Amino acid sequence: MMYLFKLSSVIFLVLLTTIGLFAQDVIADNGMVASAHPLASQAGIEILHQGGNAVDAAVATALALSVVEPNASGLGGGGFVVLKMADSDESVTIDYREIAPQKAVADFYYSDSSSFSHLTKSGPNSIGVPGAPAGLSLALEKYGTMNFSQVLKPAITLAEEGFEISPNFENIIFNAYELILANPATASIYLMDDLPAPAGTLIKNTDLANTLRLLSDKGVNEFYNGALANKISAYIQQQGGIIQEPDLAVYKALIKQPVYGEYRGFQIFSSAPSAGGGTHLVELLNILEGFNLKKMKNAPAKYLHIFAESLKMVLMDKAYNMADPEFYYVPVEELISKKHAEEIRNHINFTITSSTYKAPVWLSRESGSTTHLSVVDRKGNIVALTQSINAWFGSGITIPGTGIIMNNHLADFDSEAGHPNSIEPGKRPVSSIAPTILLKDEKPFLTIGTPGGSRIIGVLAQIIVNIIDFDMTIDEAIEAPRIHVENNILHIEGRVSESVIESLKKMGHSVKLHPDFDNYFGGAQGIFVNPETAKRMGGADSRRDGVVIGY
């Protein structure tokens, strides 16, 4: 009972933090979990208290998020994990991104160059073959200490007993109302009498509880080869989609080497392609490393200008070069080289916005409905995990009788044929996802990640700069106002002073101002490990229902 009382107190503290009453790092000596929902973080902490390691806790947290944050991720989606075990010199990434089904040929998706009628943002033909069950199971099998049944228990309980809708989730349901309403199985769970369910409503998903219990009993193979696979493929085809049972049967999650970089003496490990986020995060930090950013702490307009100009060119590099490496050569080493960063710095004008880069016409169509979690255990095992179903509520389709919302990640392919990221059977669409781990002298320093589509790369770079260059705590770094640049528009979150904005306008930036804490800029969850004391310090993002719990 004493543990539960202390845990409740911690949850209350961090909930106050997330709604903006004050910002405060959560500090702990042993294990810590940071995620986008208090009940998911609690699920991860419970696993750590039962003797599980960081990977066990991360998988349990990810599964719990599929219940309590179903708009952002779940069994019907995919993602990426970056992890480093304390007893190993190697870091690894697990790619469980969705793949295009075998019938996803160019003639089908690009048959009419004026309408792209089959490359949709919702519905059955937007669904990629899900990777979440395979990826989470693989992480557990290779690096965990518990079995799938053990880590599924918190998620099953949450689905069966329900959870209350938060004001943030109420707003998300409202914004996705038409998509939810158009899909009866989805509407039956998240609407009340065909109207958005208000905050405080208890949401139960007994179908999902039964699905999770089925996976607990029979293993994830049931999702890809059993009766559940048949149910998923049959319903998608009934709705006019092209996923078949063999598409599910051949799916494999992949273990890869992370993208590696260094920034001011810190070692960076981030997701490898088909996730473009890691490559271009390292590229962006390489560019910024050439500037004395500490001196710019008191010259924010100059810093934001340099950051925006650097990010603009990095995103252009991503649009031209990133693809599934199984289908197209991705020049990762060239993109993350210090030489390439120097070349880009030479394009930056310190007084006016300009660029000799030419933006391609096939810029990414990624959505920002994703979620991130970070875990560090008492042994120093460290995990960063980002997963997604793409748009809020993905394709909108819930497979009847399963409670599983299906992704719409095929919308992340380019809208024209003949490009590196154009759709092909078996291909993974490019993602900006970038779960990231930083080490200092080979010891854990930071695990961080965020949702946000194309904003992910810039958001993570800003947080890392805030910590390393501007000496912020993890929570201060996460809560600080953010910027993003896209299509030559400089997006600025509220709380940036009018004088700074005016200075940026004089430099030629077209500015779009956003609210003080805007979902547009993601929802980062991170854990910092103090190099001197080894204490864990967690930060959760007020832009989502983020919560950190430690012990």
FIKE-998046 format. One line per 2 residues: their letters; for each residue x negated, y negated, z negated of C-alpha. Coordinates in nm, 4 decimals. Layout:
N
a	X,Y,Z  ...
This chain:
551
mm	0.0000,0.0000,0.0000  -0.2862,-0.2377,-0.0712
yl	-0.4095,-0.1938,0.2875  -0.0657,-0.2671,0.4302
fk	-0.0336,-0.5807,0.2181  -0.3695,-0.7102,0.3323
ls	-0.2895,-0.6217,0.6923  0.0396,-0.8088,0.6761
sv	-0.1411,-1.1126,0.5357  -0.3894,-1.1025,0.8216
if	-0.1096,-1.0738,1.0772  0.0653,-1.3741,0.9222
lv	-0.2580,-1.5723,0.9371  -0.3276,-1.4972,1.2992
ll	0.0334,-1.5506,1.4002  0.0088,-1.9019,1.2612
tt	-0.3052,-1.9402,1.4682  -0.1399,-1.8219,1.7886
ig	0.1497,-2.0650,1.7679  -0.0936,-2.3503,1.7306
lf	-0.0480,-2.4545,1.3667  -0.4228,-2.4250,1.3219
aq	-0.7184,-2.2522,1.4828  -0.9318,-2.0209,1.2759
dv	-1.1620,-1.7320,1.3503  -1.0684,-1.3998,1.1922
ia	-1.3774,-1.2537,1.0218  -1.4404,-0.8902,0.9249
dn	-1.7323,-0.6664,0.8286  -1.6347,-0.3446,1.0046
gm	-1.3864,-0.2960,1.2879  -1.1852,-0.5511,1.4837
va	-0.9197,-0.5496,1.7548  -0.8084,-0.8510,1.9585
sa	-0.5106,-0.8158,2.1903  -0.2168,-1.0077,2.3317
hp	0.0374,-0.8771,2.0772  0.0236,-0.8277,1.6983
la	0.1791,-0.4805,1.7091  -0.0721,-0.3636,1.9683
sq	-0.3647,-0.4966,1.7640  -0.2203,-0.3225,1.4594
ag	-0.2029,0.0049,1.6558  -0.5731,-0.0228,1.7364
ie	-0.6675,-0.0996,1.3764  -0.4675,0.2016,1.2563
il	-0.6742,0.4240,1.4856  -0.9988,0.2757,1.3498
hq	-0.8794,0.3399,0.9937  -0.8057,0.7011,1.0875
gg	-1.1711,0.7429,1.1851  -1.1434,0.6736,1.5567
na	-1.4100,0.4776,1.7416  -1.3757,0.1617,1.9532
vd	-1.2720,0.3576,2.2636  -1.0013,0.5459,2.0744
aa	-0.8707,0.2152,1.9380  -0.8876,0.0441,2.2779
va	-0.6832,0.3189,2.4456  -0.4258,0.3145,2.1638
ta	-0.4017,-0.0653,2.1921  -0.3640,-0.0480,2.5711
la	-0.0851,0.2089,2.5395  0.0892,0.0001,2.2732
ls	0.0685,-0.3053,2.5002  0.2526,-0.1056,2.7691
vv	0.5457,-0.1003,2.5247  0.5386,-0.4447,2.3612
ep	0.4000,-0.6435,2.6576  0.5625,-0.4522,2.9462
na	0.5679,-0.7590,3.1689  0.1884,-0.7528,3.1992
sg	0.0652,-0.3919,3.2016  0.1645,-0.0315,3.1560
lg	0.1534,0.3248,3.2852  0.2701,0.2010,3.6250
gg	-0.0356,-0.0214,3.6707  -0.4135,-0.0124,3.6584
gf	-0.7199,-0.1875,3.5231  -1.0871,-0.1813,3.4296
vv	-1.2862,-0.1004,3.1149  -1.6397,-0.2076,3.0314
lk	-1.7945,-0.0399,2.7277  -2.1220,0.0220,2.5529
ma	-2.1655,0.2911,2.2918  -2.4053,0.2185,2.0064
ds	-2.5954,0.5434,2.0579  -2.6609,0.4828,2.4277
de	-2.8787,0.2389,2.6208  -2.6329,0.2424,2.9086
sv	-2.3166,0.0406,2.9621  -2.0438,0.1732,3.1907
ti	-1.7316,0.0507,3.3620  -1.4250,0.2595,3.4408
dy	-1.2291,0.1557,3.7491  -0.8660,0.2615,3.7316
re	-0.7386,0.0149,3.9875  -0.4358,0.1221,4.1918
ia	-0.4862,0.2569,4.5448  -0.2845,0.2234,4.8638
pq	-0.0850,0.5352,4.9588  -0.1742,0.7388,5.2675
ka	0.1056,0.5847,5.4747  -0.0237,0.2319,5.4074
va	-0.1675,0.1888,5.7553  -0.2252,-0.1468,5.9227
df	0.0458,-0.0836,6.1843  0.3018,-0.0536,5.9057
yy	0.1973,-0.3503,5.6911  0.0787,-0.5830,5.9676
sd	0.3162,-0.4861,6.2476  0.4582,-0.8373,6.2772
ss	0.1813,-1.0965,6.2453  0.4324,-1.3742,6.1827
sf	0.6221,-1.2242,5.8892  0.4180,-0.9470,5.7182
sh	0.7535,-0.7907,5.6360  0.6049,-0.4885,5.4580
lt	0.3353,-0.6708,5.2582  0.5745,-0.7924,4.9926
ks	0.5376,-0.9280,4.6404  0.8133,-0.7052,4.5011
gp	1.0057,-0.3906,4.5799  0.8951,-0.0364,4.6712
ns	0.6402,-0.1294,4.9389  0.4456,-0.3481,4.6969
ig	0.3624,-0.0509,4.4699  0.0125,0.0942,4.4573
vp	-0.0588,0.4430,4.3200  -0.0998,0.3763,3.9445
ga	-0.4325,0.4365,3.7714  -0.3586,0.3566,3.4058
pa	-0.2899,0.7117,3.2795  -0.5989,0.8489,3.4568
gl	-0.8274,0.5646,3.3503  -0.7274,0.5595,2.9853
sl	-0.7481,0.9380,2.9666  -1.0948,0.9374,3.1267
al	-1.2234,0.6745,2.8836  -1.0975,0.8814,2.5929
ek	-1.2354,1.2082,2.7286  -1.5847,1.0727,2.7977
yg	-1.6361,0.8249,2.5145  -1.3639,0.8709,2.2526
tm	-1.3411,1.1016,1.9533  -0.9635,1.1570,1.9462
nf	-0.7270,1.3312,2.1851  -0.4562,1.1670,2.3934
sq	-0.1786,1.2836,2.1619  -0.3384,1.1119,1.8623
vl	-0.3824,0.7722,2.0272  -0.0316,0.7851,2.1809
kp	0.1444,0.8008,1.8441  0.1637,0.4237,1.7760
ai	0.3005,0.3537,2.1258  0.5641,0.6273,2.0926
tl	0.6786,0.4815,1.7603  0.6983,0.1293,1.9032
ae	0.9001,0.2438,2.2052  1.1366,0.4458,1.9901
eg	1.1867,0.2022,1.7008  1.1634,-0.1128,1.9104
fe	1.0058,-0.4553,1.8741  1.1412,-0.8074,1.8527
is	1.1249,-1.0390,2.1522  0.8964,-1.3349,2.0803
pn	0.9677,-1.6866,2.2127  0.6873,-1.6348,2.4656
fe	0.8360,-1.3068,2.5901  1.1815,-1.4661,2.6026
ni	1.0411,-1.7317,2.8358  0.8749,-1.4689,3.0560
if	1.2017,-1.2743,3.0866  1.3807,-1.5971,3.1778
na	1.1245,-1.6794,3.4498  1.1455,-1.3256,3.5942
ye	1.5241,-1.3043,3.5537  1.6196,-1.2576,3.9203
li	1.3594,-0.9841,3.9711  1.4750,-0.7990,3.6577
la	1.8439,-0.8366,3.7440  1.7867,-0.6919,4.0929
np	1.6615,-0.3648,3.9428  1.9250,-0.1872,3.7279
at	1.6862,0.0334,3.5291  1.4725,-0.2690,3.4404
as	1.7759,-0.4841,3.3602  1.9180,-0.2183,3.1285
iy	1.6124,-0.2540,2.9023  1.5276,-0.6247,2.9118
lm	1.8620,-0.7980,2.9690  2.1721,-0.8200,2.7479
dd	2.4987,-0.8122,2.9445  2.2930,-0.9069,3.2513
lp	2.1557,-1.2165,3.0767  1.8027,-1.2801,2.9418
ap	1.7647,-1.1386,2.5919  1.6893,-1.4162,2.3398
ag	1.3980,-1.4286,2.0972  1.4559,-1.2057,1.7954
tl	1.6369,-0.9361,1.9966  1.5187,-0.5838,1.9187
ik	1.4051,-0.4095,2.2370  1.3921,-0.0295,2.2416
nt	1.2724,0.1815,2.5330  1.3717,0.5384,2.4514
dl	1.3023,0.6549,2.8076  0.9443,0.5327,2.7765
an	0.9155,0.6965,2.4345  1.0200,1.0264,2.5934
tl	0.7714,0.9778,2.8785  0.4890,0.9075,2.6350
rl	0.5893,1.2129,2.4320  0.5810,1.4204,2.7523
ls	0.2268,1.2985,2.8253  0.1333,1.3711,2.4649
dk	0.2538,1.7306,2.5000  0.1384,1.8109,2.8538
gv	-0.1398,1.5597,2.9251  -0.1742,1.2922,3.1929
ne	-0.1792,1.5561,3.4665  0.1995,1.5534,3.4290
fy	0.1963,1.1967,3.5656  0.0021,1.2935,3.8776
ng	0.1039,1.6537,3.9487  0.4041,1.7514,3.7370
al	0.7750,1.6782,3.7177  0.7030,1.3159,3.6319
an	0.5057,1.2722,3.9546  0.8009,1.4158,4.1466
ki	1.0420,1.1761,3.9751  0.8226,0.8723,4.0496
sa	0.7614,0.9510,4.4162  1.1210,1.0586,4.4830
yi	1.2682,0.7349,4.3470  1.0193,0.5140,4.5317
qq	1.1022,0.6909,4.8581  1.4742,0.6646,4.7822
qg	1.4254,0.2878,4.7591  1.2460,0.2805,5.0951
gi	0.8857,0.3032,4.9718  0.6052,0.5189,5.1081
iq	0.4372,0.6718,4.7997  0.4527,1.0532,4.8096
ep	0.3558,1.3215,4.5577  0.0181,1.3909,4.7297
dl	-0.0736,1.0229,4.6786  -0.0393,1.0719,4.3046
av	-0.2121,1.4102,4.3077  -0.5349,1.2783,4.4638
yk	-0.5758,0.9722,4.2403  -0.9067,0.9520,4.0501
al	-1.0385,0.6945,3.8043  -1.4055,0.6146,3.8669
ik	-1.7024,0.5683,3.6333  -1.9433,0.3061,3.7666
qp	-2.2368,0.0946,3.6622  -2.1246,-0.2522,3.5530
vy	-2.2433,-0.5640,3.7313  -2.5427,-0.6911,3.5330
ge	-2.6692,-1.0454,3.4846  -2.8530,-1.2648,3.2376
yr	-2.7594,-1.6083,3.1063  -2.9978,-1.8007,2.8806
gf	-3.1416,-1.4801,2.7344  -2.8087,-1.2976,2.6934
qi	-2.7381,-0.9767,2.8845  -2.4056,-0.9696,3.0692
fs	-2.2163,-0.6544,3.1702  -1.8933,-0.6944,3.3648
sa	-1.6631,-0.5019,3.5949  -1.7937,-0.3743,3.9277
ps	-1.6132,-0.3946,4.2651  -1.3339,-0.3415,4.3584
ag	-1.3052,-0.5874,4.0704  -1.4618,-0.9033,4.2092
gg	-1.4404,-1.0830,3.8774  -1.7614,-0.9448,3.7284
th	-1.9778,-1.0168,4.0321  -1.8599,-1.3734,4.0645
lv	-1.8648,-1.4434,3.6910  -2.2366,-1.3585,3.6952
el	-2.2795,-1.5693,4.0104  -2.1087,-1.8678,3.8477
ln	-2.3137,-1.8403,3.5281  -2.6308,-1.8185,3.7378
il	-2.5412,-2.1493,3.9012  -2.4584,-2.3174,3.5699
eg	-2.7806,-2.1894,3.4112  -2.9718,-2.4328,3.6327
fn	-2.8128,-2.7313,3.4582  -2.8818,-2.8611,3.1081
lk	-2.5240,-2.8210,2.9907  -2.6049,-2.8956,2.6259
km	-2.6804,-3.2540,2.7259  -2.3442,-3.2728,2.9017
kn	-2.1443,-3.1941,2.5870  -2.1011,-3.5678,2.5390
ap	-2.0491,-3.6306,2.9119  -1.7435,-3.4125,2.9784
ak	-1.6545,-3.5659,3.3168  -1.9997,-3.4835,3.4535
yl	-1.9811,-3.1284,3.3161  -1.6308,-3.0644,3.4500
hi	-1.7303,-3.2011,3.7911  -2.0343,-2.9714,3.8151
fa	-1.8324,-2.6773,3.6888  -1.5519,-2.7386,3.9393
es	-1.7921,-2.7758,4.2335  -1.9729,-2.4551,4.1363
lk	-1.6487,-2.2613,4.0896  -1.5143,-2.3805,4.4239
mv	-1.8055,-2.2239,4.6120  -1.8045,-1.9052,4.4031
lm	-1.4373,-1.8452,4.4861  -1.5144,-1.8965,4.8538
dk	-1.7892,-1.6356,4.8297  -1.5385,-1.3998,4.6699
ay	-1.2795,-1.4534,4.9422  -1.5312,-1.3837,5.2190
nm	-1.7173,-1.0895,5.0699  -1.5243,-0.8916,4.8096
ad	-1.3598,-0.5588,4.8926  -1.3365,-0.1964,4.7845
pe	-1.7003,-0.0753,4.8172  -1.5772,0.2673,4.9313
fy	-1.4565,0.0976,5.2512  -1.6756,-0.2084,5.3018
yv	-2.0269,-0.3133,5.2069  -2.0116,-0.5632,4.9202
pv	-2.3396,-0.7617,4.8867  -2.3370,-0.7640,4.5067
ee	-2.7129,-0.7980,4.4582  -2.7293,-1.0921,4.6979
li	-2.4329,-1.2651,4.5340  -2.5702,-1.2302,4.1799
sk	-2.9283,-1.3227,4.2663  -3.0860,-1.6305,4.1081
kh	-3.1985,-1.7348,4.4576  -2.8398,-1.7486,4.5824
ae	-2.7417,-1.9534,4.2768  -3.0168,-2.2023,4.3547
ei	-2.8948,-2.2327,4.7136  -2.5447,-2.3114,4.5916
rn	-2.6732,-2.5688,4.3398  -2.8364,-2.7495,4.6315
hi	-2.4894,-2.8052,4.7796  -2.3600,-2.9863,4.4707
nf	-2.3311,-3.3652,4.4836  -2.3503,-3.5076,4.1323
ti	-2.1307,-3.8110,4.2030  -1.8619,-3.6974,4.4447
ts	-1.6712,-3.3795,4.5240  -1.7970,-3.2244,4.8469
st	-1.8978,-2.8934,4.9928  -2.0497,-2.7630,5.3129
yk	-1.8719,-2.4309,5.2521  -1.5677,-2.3623,5.4681
ap	-1.2818,-2.1862,5.2899  -1.1470,-1.8757,5.4670
vw	-0.7813,-1.8467,5.5628  -0.7257,-1.5217,5.3734
ls	-0.7577,-1.6424,5.0135  -0.6526,-1.4045,4.7347
re	-0.2832,-1.3596,4.6565  -0.3394,-1.2339,4.3016
sg	-0.0892,-1.3006,4.0269  -0.1740,-1.3806,3.6686
st	0.0343,-1.1192,3.4892  -0.2380,-0.9174,3.3265
th	-0.3542,-0.8479,2.9712  -0.6866,-0.8105,2.7931
ls	-0.8027,-0.6484,2.4723  -1.1372,-0.6364,2.2929
vv	-1.2561,-0.3891,2.0281  -1.5682,-0.3531,1.8151
dr	-1.5973,-0.0733,1.5580  -1.8134,-0.0437,1.2463
kg	-2.0884,0.1447,1.4346  -2.1235,-0.1294,1.6939
ni	-1.9441,0.0469,1.9801  -1.7962,-0.2310,2.1923
va	-1.5137,-0.2308,2.4492  -1.3605,-0.4844,2.6862
lt	-1.0443,-0.3670,2.8669  -0.8285,-0.5582,3.1134
qs	-0.5219,-0.4024,3.2758  -0.2329,-0.5243,3.4853
in	0.0828,-0.4586,3.6835  0.0167,-0.7844,3.8773
aw	0.3209,-1.0193,3.8692  0.5456,-1.0550,3.5643
fg	0.7275,-0.7178,3.5596  0.5273,-0.6040,3.8639
sg	0.7398,-0.4826,4.1533  1.0473,-0.5177,3.9333
it	1.1138,-0.1443,3.9716  1.1499,0.0778,3.6657
ip	1.1642,0.4477,3.7516  1.5029,0.5569,3.6074
gt	1.4768,0.7890,3.3104  1.1063,0.7129,3.2508
gi	1.0936,0.3525,3.1228  0.7873,0.2931,3.3469
im	0.7656,-0.0408,3.5310  0.5756,-0.0064,3.8583
nn	0.3074,-0.2493,3.9720  0.3113,-0.4702,4.2817
hl	-0.0652,-0.4644,4.3408  -0.0452,-0.3965,4.7138
ad	0.0371,-0.7677,4.7337  -0.3302,-0.8276,4.6460
fd	-0.4419,-0.7117,4.9894  -0.5087,-0.9779,5.2511
se	-0.2141,-1.0902,5.4607  -0.3935,-1.0194,5.7889
ag	-0.5536,-0.7102,5.9378  -0.9246,-0.6863,6.0101
hp	-1.0667,-0.8375,5.6901  -1.2695,-0.6693,5.4134
ns	-0.9661,-0.6728,5.1832  -0.7056,-0.5708,5.4402
ie	-0.4870,-0.2764,5.3469  -0.5938,0.0804,5.4351
pg	-0.4869,0.4230,5.3023  -0.6658,0.5116,4.9783
kr	-0.8146,0.1655,4.9380  -0.8254,-0.0355,4.6162
pv	-0.7214,-0.4020,4.6549  -0.9651,-0.6661,4.5339
ss	-0.9117,-0.7952,4.1815  -1.0515,-1.0884,3.9834
ia	-1.0327,-0.8838,3.6625  -1.3547,-0.9132,3.4619
pt	-1.3666,-0.7440,3.1212  -1.7084,-0.8532,2.9991
il	-1.9599,-0.7628,2.7298  -2.2578,-0.9755,2.6276
lk	-2.5561,-0.8396,2.4364  -2.8344,-1.0272,2.2599
de	-3.1592,-0.8322,2.2213  -2.9648,-0.5176,2.3191
kp	-2.7163,-0.5658,2.0339  -2.3437,-0.6521,2.0670
fl	-2.2804,-1.0258,2.0882  -1.9445,-1.0756,2.2604
ti	-1.6569,-0.8838,2.4177  -1.4228,-1.1061,2.6156
gt	-1.1664,-1.0993,2.8945  -0.8518,-1.2699,3.0146
pg	-0.5580,-1.2403,3.2529  -0.5059,-1.5124,3.5092
gs	-0.5678,-1.3854,3.8631  -0.8126,-1.6135,4.0412
ri	-0.8473,-1.8216,3.7221  -1.0186,-1.5343,3.5369
ig	-1.3713,-1.6065,3.6610  -1.3686,-1.9732,3.5653
vl	-1.1910,-1.9185,3.2345  -1.4461,-1.6622,3.1171
aq	-1.7394,-1.8777,3.2267  -1.5944,-2.1727,3.0333
ii	-1.5558,-1.9622,2.7182  -1.9121,-1.8286,2.7461
vn	-2.0508,-2.1798,2.8011  -1.8463,-2.3066,2.5069
ii	-2.0087,-2.0468,2.2798  -2.3671,-2.0441,2.4087
df	-2.4164,-2.4037,2.5251  -2.1660,-2.5991,2.3155
dm	-2.2032,-2.4005,1.9896  -1.8301,-2.3354,1.9462
ti	-1.6896,-2.0487,1.7419  -1.5078,-1.7778,1.9350
de	-1.1638,-1.9173,1.8525  -1.2675,-2.2754,1.9317
ai	-1.4113,-2.1558,2.2630  -1.0886,-1.9764,2.3546
ea	-0.8580,-2.2603,2.2480  -1.0548,-2.5381,2.4212
pr	-0.8796,-2.6976,2.7222  -0.9545,-2.5377,3.0593
ih	-0.9848,-2.6294,3.4241  -0.9525,-2.4418,3.7522
ve	-1.0046,-2.5425,4.1132  -0.8124,-2.3936,4.4037
nn	-0.7479,-2.5225,4.7548  -0.9364,-2.8408,4.6573
il	-0.6944,-2.9124,4.3732  -0.8525,-2.9546,4.0288
hi	-0.6116,-2.8072,3.7743  -0.6633,-2.9531,3.4259
eg	-0.5010,-2.8369,3.1054  -0.3626,-3.0976,2.8686
rv	-0.5742,-3.2380,2.5841  -0.8392,-3.3649,2.8280
se	-0.8642,-3.7408,2.7769  -0.7243,-3.9858,3.0301
sv	-1.0661,-4.1480,3.0694  -1.2220,-3.8158,3.1726
ie	-0.9413,-3.7511,3.4196  -0.9830,-4.0979,3.5690
sl	-1.3579,-4.0399,3.6057  -1.2910,-3.7140,3.7891
kk	-1.0462,-3.8870,4.0213  -1.3106,-4.1492,4.1027
mg	-1.5417,-3.8624,4.2012  -1.2813,-3.7606,4.4589
hs	-1.0992,-3.4821,4.2753  -0.7290,-3.4327,4.3408
vk	-0.6040,-3.3629,3.9894  -0.3012,-3.1622,3.8804
lh	-0.2318,-3.1941,3.5086  -0.0859,-2.8990,3.3155
pd	0.0716,-2.8702,2.9669  -0.1544,-2.8543,2.6614
fd	-0.1513,-2.4717,2.6336  -0.0498,-2.3244,2.9689
ny	-0.0131,-1.9548,3.0690  -0.1556,-2.0582,3.4065
fg	-0.5002,-2.0555,3.2446  -0.4736,-1.6974,3.1162
ga	-0.4750,-1.5532,2.7668  -0.8228,-1.4579,2.6487
qg	-0.8882,-1.2221,2.3595  -1.2417,-1.1920,2.2278
if	-1.4695,-1.0717,1.9494  -1.8032,-1.2324,1.8631
vn	-2.0650,-1.0425,1.6631  -2.2919,-1.2693,1.4602
pe	-2.6521,-1.1715,1.5507  -2.7770,-1.2517,1.1999
ta	-2.5038,-1.1100,0.9747  -2.3387,-0.8581,1.2144
kr	-1.9996,-0.9899,1.0970  -1.7215,-0.9655,1.3552
mg	-1.5417,-1.2894,1.4387  -1.2284,-1.2694,1.6510
ga	-1.0399,-1.5247,1.8567  -0.6901,-1.4885,2.0021
ds	-0.5326,-1.7099,2.2648  -0.2452,-1.9444,2.1807
rr	-0.1401,-1.9302,2.5449  -0.0065,-1.5779,2.4805
dg	0.1052,-1.3871,2.1703  -0.2586,-1.3081,2.0966
vv	-0.3588,-1.1620,1.7603  -0.6883,-1.0521,1.6049
ig	-0.6957,-0.8013,1.3187  -1.0104,-0.6892,1.1411
y	-1.1080,-0.4946,0.8322
